Amino acid sequence: MALSQAFDTMRGGVNVDLEEVLRSIRENGHRDLTIKGVTLPNGVSIAEAEINTPQDEAMLLRVLEDLAKKDPLQAAVLGISPTSIARPGPLLSERITVYLGDMRRAERSAKNVLDTEHSLGLFLALGQDKPIEQVTATDVRSFLDALEVYPSNASKKKEFAGLAPADILARAKNGGYAGLSMRTKEKHRDRIAAFFNAQAAEDLIPKAPHKAILNRAKTKTDAPSREPFSAEELALLFDHDAFTAWAIKYPHRWWGTVLGFATGARVGEIGQLYTDDVAQESGQWGVHIRARRTDQRLKNAHSSRFVPLPTSVLAAGFLAFIDDVKRAGHDRVFPHLPYSDTNGYGDNLGDQFRRYAIQRGLTGRLKSFHCFRHNVANALVNEHHVAIQVVQEITGHDLTLPPGLKHYVNPGTIPSRLAALEAYGPPMPLPAYTPGQFDRAFKQVRHMERRRGQAADKRKISANKN
């Protein structure tokens, strides 16, 4: 209606502030508009024009600007000039592409980029692609409201296969599907906020639209996502017969689980170990958590560390296992684990352990490999009263030290790290390793790598066809 009235006024030769008209449309919304049989005062006729989308609006602005350029006299009469017509900025989808490119250029982790791409893609799919300056707090609120209904792991559920996010949301509103966790919803919001903050920093928008919306209280969002395994749960996991029956198939099940239990290292840090990461420092055997190779990664700068191995792990035969790995001709400690650009080498071990835990009765959704990390930190601080600094040097959390004292390997603190881990235990007897027990499994690695390569080639061919 606003555009129609503007054209009626222009037919009468009266000046119209088109920028003000379009600003009103953006703020108050607009409906689809069809303009037919309009003749402007300079003789230019518009037989029919549909204004349905932000792209149509942009095209109309370009036409009006061209008119001002071609007929300066008539433009002056109408009060139109190229500088007075506000061209819309780049589309939301275009800025998302630029932002993701910036993240890759800054060498953000592949997982971070993928997660951000997912959040921004969901925001775009559940909303509307429009010029970036037209995205308002209302759009952000609508997205946050949608997250309250959107189902958890929708891409993995058969009933949602092939559906667009908007269709998934519509179906989820009708039926009892498990929703997103509080932490997942907050992560989506954080990524959206980071994106709009970047647009404001580039002066593409006057203010990030999310800033007008209240955050959830910290008491809601700071709930722990994982808890330590209880003594009863550890007894179930490390029952000798059950554990050895499950772990005997692959070295990473056996020793990867033991290392997680004994050191609190992250599953990805364990999965990416090479044989030369197992070494002696100040006379103590341990593992270097580091990123010296292109397929190794750290969560943050504080994660780089040396973790001494307690006596129980060495007594269980870990060094004999490392000798077996080298004798089999492998550089990586756990050569059966496949690499993922998103999560490195940790996915398979984490998934396999999760299935094993469920088989052993640990069905809670937060019972995962990462709980070992909480076992170590909790026991060291609350049960053994180890200094926070020592705990941080073991787990790789942020050190509360001046920058000059943050050493990757600080020989002077290795004895205190070892003493802490010896005190911890770990608190369950570890299964004894028999040298050579994985020799047959090591021979299967080449065949597994060949099959993975063939599967990857098939996926590429399929993708190219589509």
N, C-alpha and C positions, 0 to 999 in steps of 0.2 A: 504494500500500500504506500509506503514511504517513497519508493522509487516511482510509482505510478503518479503520485501527486506531484513529485518533482518534475516529471516530464510534462504534466499538464501546465505547470507554472512556466516552464521553459517555452512552451508553445506560445504563451502570451508575451514572451519577450522580457520576462522578469528574471533578474539575477537569482541564481540558486547556489547555495553553498553545499555542493555535492559531498564535500568531506564531512560536513556536519550530518548530512542525511545518512551516509554510510556508517558513521560512528554510532548513530542512533540505532541503526539496524543491528550492528554488532552487539550493542549492550542489551537491547530489548528482544533480540531474536528476530527471525524472519521466516516467512512461509514461501513455498515455491511461487514464482511469479512469471507470468508470460506476458511479454509486451508485443503488441501487434499494431501495425499501421501507424507508427509514430514518425512524424516528419519534423526534424529539428529546424529552427529558424534559418539556418544556413542552407537549407534545401536537402540535407542528407536524410534519407528515409531508412527506417528500421522496419522491415516487413514483419519479422517475428523474431523474438529473442526470449529464451527461457533462462531465468535466473534461479537455479536450484541448489547450487553448491558454492563453496568458497572459490573454486576454480572459475565458475561462471562469473562471479563477482569480480574476480581479478581481470577476466577478459573484458568485462564492461568498462572497467577503469582504464584499460589500455586503449579501448576504442575512443573513450572521451578524451584521453590525453592526446591521441593522434589527431582528433578533430581540432584541438587547441593548437596543435603544431601546424596543421594544414590551412587553417583559416584564422590567423591571429586577430583580425578585426572583429569577426563574429565572436571569437572566444572572449575578447575584451568586453563585448556587449553582454555576453552571458555570465561574465565573471569567472570564466574557466581559464586556468593556466596550468601548464605541466607541473609546476612546483606546488600548486594548491591542491592537487589531487593526490591523496595519500595512497600510494601503491601498497598492497598487502605484502607482508614479509614472506619469507620462505615457509613452505608447509611444514607441519609437525613431522611428517614422515621424512622429509629432507633433512631436518635438523637431527633426527634420531640417527640417520646414516652418518652424518658428520660427527656426531658425538661418539658413536661406536668406533669410528676411524681414529678419533683422538685418543681413545682408550688403548687401542692397539698400538698406536704410535708411541704412547707412553709406556708400553710394554707391561700393561696390566695383565694379570694372569688370565689364561684362556677361560678358566671357570668364571672369573669375575665378569669378563666380557660376555660370556654366554648367559649368565644369570641376568645381567643388565639388559641384554637384547631381549630376553624373555619378558622381563617386567615392562619394558617400554613397548614391546610388541603387543602385550596384553592391554596396556593403556590405550594404544592406538586402535586395536581391534574392538574394544568395548566402548570406544567413544567415536570420534569423528576426525578425519584428517582435515585440518584447517590451517590457515596461516598461524604461525607460532604465537603472534601477539594477540590472537583471538581466543587462546586457551585461557579459561578463567578458573577461579576457585570452585565454581559449580561443576566444571568438568572433573576436577580432582575429587570433589566430594562424591560424584557419581561413581568414579572408579573405586574409591574406598568402600562405598556401599556395596558395589559388586563383589569385592573381595570377601565381604562377610557371607556371601552366598556361594561363591565359586568353589567347586569341589577340589579336594586334595588329590594330587597326582592324576589329574584329568587325562593327560596325554597317555597314561599307562592303562586306562580303563577301557575295556572293549566297547562298553555302551556309548562312549564318546568318540570312538574312532571315526576319523574323517569329518568331524563337525568343527565348524568355526567357533572361536571363543564365545561369540554372542549367542550361538545356538546351544553351546554347552551351558552357558549361564541360564538361558531360558528353561532348559530341561532340569537343571539343578534346583530351580525355584519350585519345581513341582514335586520333588521327591527327596527322601532322606538319604542324602549322600554326606559322607564325612567332609567337613569343611577344612579350610586351611588353618594351620596352627597359628597362634598369636605371633610367634617369631617370624613365620613366613610372611604374614601380612605386613609386619613391620619392615621386613627386608624389602618388600615391594615398594613400600612408601619411601624408604631411604633411597632407593635407586631412582625413583621418580623425582625426589627432592634434589638429588645431586644433579640430575639432568637439567631441571629448571633453574637451579642456581647457576649452572654453566651458561644457560641462555641469557640470564640477567647479567652475568659478568661480561658477556659479549655485547651488551646493550641492544639485544634483539627484543627484549621485553622490559618494561619499566620495573617490574617486580615479580619474583617467582610466585605463582599462584597458590602454591601449597602453604605459604607462610601465613595465610589468613585462617588456616584451619588448626584447631587445637590438636596437640599430640595426646596420645594415651598417657595416663599416669605411669611413672616408673614402676610402681608396685604391680602394674599389669604386665609390663613388657620385660621386666628383669627376672622373671621366673626362670629357674634353672632348666636348661633343656636336657641335661643328662644328670644322672646320679651314679655314685659308685655302686658296684656290685656288692650285695650283702655277702656275709660269710656263707650263708646257705646257698646263694646263687653261685658263688665261686666253687663250692663243693660239687654242685651239679655240673658245672662247666669242666672241671678238672677231675671228674671221676675217671680213674685210670682206664677202665675198659672202654667207656664211651668216648673219651678224648682220643685215645690211640686208634680206635676203629675209624673215627672221622679224619684224624690228622695224618694217618699213614699214607694217604693218597698223594699228597703234595707237600713239599718242604715248607711252603709258606703257611700252610695250615698249622704245621707243627711249631716251627721256630718263629714264624711271624707272630703267632698268638703268644708264645712264651715271651718274646721281646716286648710286646705291648704290655703284657701283664707285669713284667719285671722292671720296665723303665718308664712307662707312661708315654712313650713316643707315639705320635700320630700314625694312623694306618698308612698314609701316603709316604711318610718319612721312612717307615720300615720297608715298604714295598719297593722303594727306589734304591736301596742299599747295593753297593758294589763290594766285591771282596776286599778291595783296598781301603774301603771305609771302615773295615774291622782292623784295628791296629792297637799298638801300645802307646800310651802317653804317660810319662813319669812312672814307668814300670807297671802300669795298670792296663789290662785289656779293656777295650770298650768300642763303641761305635761312633763314628763321626756323622753327625747329621749336618749335611752341607749340600751345596749345589754347584759342584765343580764341572758337571757335565750338562749338556743341553737338555737331557731328559730328566734332570733332577731339579727340584724346585723347593723353595721354602715359603712358609706362610707369611713370614715377615722377617725383617733384619735380625730380630732377637732369636729366631729359631735356630740359627747356626750355632752348633755346640758339640761338645764331646761328652758322651754319657758313658761312664765306666760301668762295666757289667758286674753284678754281684757274684759272689762265689757260687751260689746255687745254680746260676745259669752256666757257668764254666764247668762245674761238676757234672751237669746234665749232659755235657758233650758238645757244646756249641762250637768249639774250635775244631773238633774232629769233623763236624759237619762242614765247616768252611774248607777244610782240607779236601773233603769229598767233592765240593762244588768246583774247586780249582782243578782237581784231578779229572773231572768230567769235561773240562774245557770251557767252563762258563765264567764270564766276568761278573755277572750280576748274582747276588746272593739268592734271589728267588726268580729264576729264569722263566718259570711257568706263567708269571703274571704278565698280562698284556698291557701295553701302554695306551693311555687315552690322553688326547690333547687337553681335555677338560680337567681331569682329575689325576693325571699321572699314572702311577702303578697301583693306587690304593683300592680301586673299585671292587675288583674281584675278591680280594681278601676280605674286605668289609662285608660284601654281600654273602659270601660263603659262611663267614662267622655268624652273621645275623640269622641265616637259616639254621645253622647248628644250634644257636642259642634258643631258637623257637622250638626245635626238636627236644631240647632239654627242659622245656617248660617255661622259658623266659619270654613270654609273649608280649610283654609291655612294649609299646612302640618306641620307647626311648632306650631300650636295652640293646646297646650296640657295642662295637669294638671300642668306641671312644670312651666308654665307661671306665676302661682300664686307666685312662689318663686321670680321671677323677679319683679312682682308688689310690693311685700313687700320691697325688697332691694332698688329698684329704688325710691319708695316713701319716704322711711326713709332717704336716702342719699340726693336726689335731691330736694324733696319738703319740708321735715321737718328738714333737716340739722342735722340729728342725727350723733353722733360721730361714725366713722368707727368701733371702738372697740365694741361698743354696738350692732351695726348691725351684726357684726361677732358672737357675743354671742347669738344672736337670730337665725341666719340662720345656724350656725355651720360651717362657713368657717374658714380658717386658721387664728388663732389669731396672730397678730403681737406683741406678748408679750414675755418676757423671759420665759423659761420653768417653772420656779418656780411659776409664776403668772397665769398659765393656770389651772384654777379650773373647775371641772365639774359643781359644783354648788357653785357659789360665792355669798353668801347672800348679800354682800354689793352692788352688781350690779343689783340685781333683781328689785329694784324700778326703776332704769333707763331703764331697759328692758321693764317693764310694761308701763312706761310713753311713751316710743317710740311707742309701739303697740297701746296704747290708742290714740295717736296722729294720727296714721295711720287709725284707725277706726274699722274695714275695711270700705272702702268708699261706701258701699251699705247696705241697711237694710237687716237684716238676718231673715229668716222665723222662726216663733215661734214654738217650739216643744210642742206637747201635750203628757203629761205623759201617757205611755201605748200604744202609737200609733204603736209600733213595736212588741207588744206582740205576735201577730200571726206569724210575720216573724221569731221571735226567736224560735218558735216551729218547724219551717221547717229545722233548722240547722242540727239536727240529721239525718233526711232523706237525706239531701244534702250530708252529710259526708259519709253516707252509699253508696249512688250512686257513689260518687267519688272513694270509696274503691273498689267497684265492677268493675268500669271502669279500674282502675289501675291493678286489677287482670287479666282482659281480655287482657290488653296490654302486661303483662308479659307472659301470655300463648302464645299469638301470636308471641312475640319476640323469645320465646324458640323454637317454631315450625320452625321459619325461620332460 
